[in-house]
C-alpha cells in the first residue's frame, strides 16, 4: 500500500512507524509543512497506560519515549496563600520537540520518507492508496470537505494561554490567584530538566478586566509572572509570539465530525476530534488513533472502506469516556467560584473529581462528604457510580425540554483529574 500522511505530529509519525512495522513493503511518506525541529508547545503529558500500549505496538519507540520522560506522582494545589499536596497515579511528561524527534528518528530507521517544508492542500493531494489527514484541529484537508465530514466546531467560554517556564515543577501543580477582576489560575508540569509547561486560564471578564486582551506579549508575561510569583520562584514565563495583543488567548475549540473518511482520505488525531486540554489527553488519544488505524489496515483481505469504517467505529466508542471527562472538566473550571472558597483539601479533592457527572448537581460540600464515605464503603461507591450518570441524563433532559442551556447550573461570571 502507498500511504501519504499529511502532518508530521505525533499521530502521523506514529502511524507511519506502525505501518512499516506491519509490512516493510508499504510505501509511506509523511508530509510536514514546517521545517524539521520547529514545533509549538513545550511538553505533553501521558499516563502509564499509554506507555504500556506503546510497548505492545513498538517496543523500540516506547523505550526511547520512556527514557526521555520525567515522572511525578504528587499533585499540588495553591489557593492564595494556602497549599495542599496529594499523592496520585504516576504521570509522565516529555518535551514535544523531543517526542517528535524520537518518533521521526524511528520512522526513518524503518524506511519512512519524511518531507519537511512540504505543505499539502486538497488541490494537490499526493497520489496514494490512502491519504491520512493528520494536520491538526484546523485541518486544511478536512476543511476543504467540511460539508462531507459534517465538521462542527464549538468554542468554550474561558480564555487560555499556553506558556513555558524554566521552573521545573516536581509535581503536577495548580495555582489559583484572586484578583480584583476574578480568579485566574495556572497548571504546570515538568517535561525535562530544562523546564515545564504552564497553562493559564481565566473567565472572559477576568481576561478583559486585567487588560490581557490589550496587553502585548511582554506586558502580559510580566503581569502573569507577578500573579504566580510564589509558584514560579523567580523563573520567567515564555510564550510563542502571537503578533498582536490578545491573540495568544483563544477559547478552546471542540472539534467533532459526522464521519471520519471520504474515499481514500481519513482523519486522524485532532483533525477528527479534540478534547479539552485540562484532561491532558490530546497526545494520548492521537497516538491511540494511530494504533487503531494501523490495526484496521492490517487485514489484507479487508477492503479499504471497511477498514476505515472499522477504525472509526472503534475509536468513537473508545473516545466517549475521555470526551465526557473533558466536557465536565471544562465546565468545572467555568464554574470555579462554586468550589474555590472550599477549604483547600476539599477544593483539591473536587478538582480531582471534576469529571464526575454527579458533581455539578450536588452541593460541593455534600459531594465531598459522599466521596469520602464512598472511598471507605464499596456499596456506597457502587451507588455513586450508578447515580451520577442517571442524574446527569435526567437534568439534561429537563434542560432540553425547558430550553435552558447546558452548563448553567452554579455558573457565575465572576488539569489531570484523579483517575478512577
N, C-alpha and C positions, 0 to 999 in steps of 0.2 A: 504494500500500500504506500502511496505517496501522500504525505501529510504536511500541511503548512500550518504552523501555529503562529498566529498574529498576536504578538505581545510577549515580551521577554520577562514577565514577572514570575513569581513562584509557580503559579498554576501551569503556564505554558512550558516552562523549563522542566518541571517535574513530569508532566505528561510526556514530553519528548524522551526523557530518561526511561520511563516505564515502557513506552512503545518499542524502543530499541532493545531493551532487555527481553521483551517478549519475543521479538523477531528481529534479529540484526539486519535482515534484508529490507526492512521498512526504510523508505527514503523520507527522512524527517528534517524539516528546516524550521527554525524559529526566526521570525522577523520582528525586530525591535526598532522603533522609530528613534529612540535616543541613543547617544553614544554609550558604549560599554562602561560601566562603573558610575554612570550618572543616574542616581536614583533618589527618590524623595523619601522623607521619613528618617527615623533614627533606628528604632528597634521594634521587633514584633514579639508577641507572647504566644506561648502554647503550653500544653499540659502533657503529662506522661502518656496519656492515651494516644496522642498523635505520634509521639516518638516510637511507641510500640508498633503502630501501623506502618510507619516509615521503615522500621526494621523488617517487617514482613515483606514489604514490596521491593526494597533495595537496601540491603544492609550497609553497603559502602557509603551511600549518601547519608543514611541515618547516623552512622558512626561519626562522620565528619560534622554533621549538624550538632550532635550532642557534645562533641569535643569543643566546639566553639560557642557553646551556650553558657549562660550563667543561670544559677538556680536560686530559688528562695522558697521559704515555707511560711514566713510570717506576713501578716498584713497589719499596717499601722494606720490609724486614723487620727488626724489632728483637727480638732474643732476649736477654733480660737486658741486659748492658752491651755486647753486640755488635750490629753492624748490617751489612746488605748491601743494595745497590741494583742493580736490574736494569732494562734497557730492554725495553719490551714493545710491544704493539699500542696504538693510540690509543684511549683510553677517554673517555667523556663523563659529566658529572654535571649534573643540573638539579634545582632545588628542586621538591618535589612540589606545593607550593602554586602555584608559578609555572607548572608544566606544566598543571595543571588550569585555571588562569586563562586560559592561552593557548588551550587546546582549547575552553573554554566560549565565549570570545570568537569563535572561528572558527565554532563551531556556531551561535551567534546570528546571525552575519553571513549564514549560509546559510539561515536561517529555521527552525532547530530551536527548539522550545519547551523551556525549562529550568524545571522546577518544583522549587525547593528547599524544604526543610522539608515534604516531602510523602512520608511513608512509604507503602509499598505492601505489602500482605500477600496471601497466596494467597486469602484470603476476599474481597478487593476488587480483583481484577485489573482494570486498565483495559480497556475494550472496544477491541480492536485485532486486526488480521490476524496480527501477530507480537508476542509478548511476549518480551523478552530479559532473562534473569536475569543481570545484571552486578553483583550485590550482594555479591561477595566470597566469601572462603573459608567464612564462616559463613552463606552464603546462606539466607535465610528461605524464599524461593520453592522452592529445591531441597529444603530440609529438610522442607517440607510433603509432598513426594512422594518422600522418600528411598528408599522401597521400590522405586518405579518406576525411579528413576535408578540404583539399586544403589550408593549412596554408601558409600565406605569411607574412614575417617579413621584414619591411623596416626601415633602420636606418636613423636617422636625421643627420644634419650637425654639430650642436653645441654640445659642451661638457657641462655637468652639474653635480652638486653635491648636495645632499640633506643633510642639516645640521640642527642642533638645536642651540638655544641660550637661555640664561637666561633673555635676554632683552624681556620685554613684550610690543609688539607694540600695540598702541591704535588705529591703522588704518591699512588697507592693505597698506604696504609700499614697494615702488620701489626705488632702489638706483642704479644709473649708475655712474661708476668711469672710468675715462680715464687714460690709461697707455701708456707707450712708445710702446706697442705692440697691441694697440687697446682697445676697450671698454670691460669692464666686469660689469655685473650687478647682482643684488640680489633682490628677493622679499620675504618679510617676513610677517607673520600674527600670531597673538596670538592664543593659543589654551587653555589657562588656566592661573591661577596666577603663575604657575611655569616657563612659558617660551613661546617661539614661534618657528615656523618652519622658516627656512631661506634657500631658494634655490638659488644657484649661478650658473650663466650660462655665457658662452663666446664662441666666434668663435674659431675654432681649432688653428689658428695662434696665438691668444692671449694665449691660454692654453699652447702651447709649448714655446712661447716667454717668458712667465712669469716663466717657469720651473715647472709648476704644473704637467706636465707629468712625471717629475723625482723626485719631492719632496715627502718625506714621509708624513704621515698624520699630524704629529705635525708641520712640516715646512710649509705645505700648509695652515693649520689653522692660523698660525702666520701671513702669508702673507695676507690672506683674512681679518683678523681682522684689519690689518693696512689699507687696501684699503677701508674698510667700517666702519672705526672708528667713523665717525660722526653720523651714524645712530645706531651703537651698544652701544654708550655711555659707553665704557669701559667694556661691558659684553663680555664674551668669546663665541666662537663658539665650538660646539661639533659635532663629527662625529661617524658613525658606523665604526669600524675598518675594513679596506679593506684587510690588509695583505701585500700589496705591493704598490709601488709608482705608482700613476696614475690610480690605479684600481677603485677608487671610482668615477671617472669622465667618465661615459659611454655616448654614444649618445642615444637619446630616440628611442625606438623601437616601431613602429606602427604595431600591430598585426591585421590581418584580416583572416577570414576563409570563404571558399566557402559554407560550410554547418556547422551547429552547433550541429548535432546529428548523432549518429551511433548506431542503435539498441536502447538499453535502456540507452545509455550513452549520456549525453547532456552537452554542455559547458555553463558556467555561468561567468559573470563579465569579468575580464581581460583575462581569458582563451579564451573567444570568441572574444574580441575586446579591443583595448586600444586607448585612446585619449591623446594628448599631455598635459603634466602636467600644462602648462601655463594657461589653461582654468579652472583648479580646479574642474573638473567634474568626476574624476575617481570613487570615492566612491559613488557619487550620481547615476551614471549610473549602477554600480554594484547592488546597492540596488533596483533600478528600474527594473533591470533584474529579481531579486528575486520576486518582486511583480508580474511581468508579467508571470513568470513561474508558480508561485503558483496559479494565476488566471486561467491559461490554464489547470491546473491539477484539477481544482475544479469540472469540469463537469464529473459526474460519468459515463455517457454513452459514453464519447468520448474516443476512443482508444488512447493508449499512443502515437503511431506515429503521429496521427493527432494533439494531444495536443502539442507535441514538435514542430511540423511544424507551428502551430498557434503562439506559443511563439516566434519562430524565425522570422516569418513574421512581427509580431507586433513590435518587438524590432529593427529589421533592419530599418523599416520605422521611428521609433521614434529617432533612433540614427543619422539619416542623418544631422540634423541641428548642433548637437554637434560635429560630425566628421568634418563637413565643417569648423565650427568655430575653432576647434583645429588645422586643417591644415593651415588655414590662420594665426592663432596666431603664430604658429611655424615659418612660413615664415616671419612674421613681425619682429621677433627677429633676424632671419638670415639676414635680410636686415636693421638692426638697423642704420647703417650710413646714410641711406636715410632720417631718421627722427630726429636723435639725435641733430643736430645743430639748430633745430627749437627753438623758444622761449619756455620755459618750459610749459607755458599754452597751447600752440598749440601741443607740443610733447605729453603731457599727454592726451589731447583730442583725438589725433590719436591713442595713446596707448589703450584708451578705445574703439576705433572704429576698432581695428585691425582685427576683424572677418568680416569686410565688404568686399565682393568680388569686390567692385568698387575701394577701396583704392589703391591697387597695380598698377592700370592703370591710375591714375591721379597724377599730381604733388602734393606733400603733402600740400603745402600752398593753392592751388586751392581747394583741397578736404576739407580742414579746413573751407574755406570760404563758400563752398556749404553746409557743415554740419551745420555751424552756421545759415545760412539762412534757411535751412530745418527745424531747430528747431523752427523757427518762422512762417513758411508758410506750411500749411498742403498739398497744391498742390505740392510744391517742394519736400516735404517729400515723397509723393507717387511716384513721378518721380524717386527720388533717389533709392527707394526700388526696383522699376522695372528695372531701368537701370543697376544696379550693376550686377545681375546675367546674363543679356544679354551680357554685355561687357566681363565678365569673360568667358562665354562659347565661344564667338567669338574669343577672343585672344587665348584660349586654343586650339581651333580647328586649328587655324593658326599655332600654335607651333607644333602640332602633324603633320600637313601637311609638315612643313619645317624641322622637325626633331630636333627642338630646345627644350631643356629640360625644365621642369616646374620650376617655381620659379626663373628664371634667371633675370627677369626684376628688375633693380635697385639694384642688388646684388653687393657688393664689398667684398674684402677679408680682408679689414681692421678688464601677470598674470591676476586676473579675469577681463575680459573685461567689459565695460559698457554694460548693458543688454538692449535689445530692439533695 
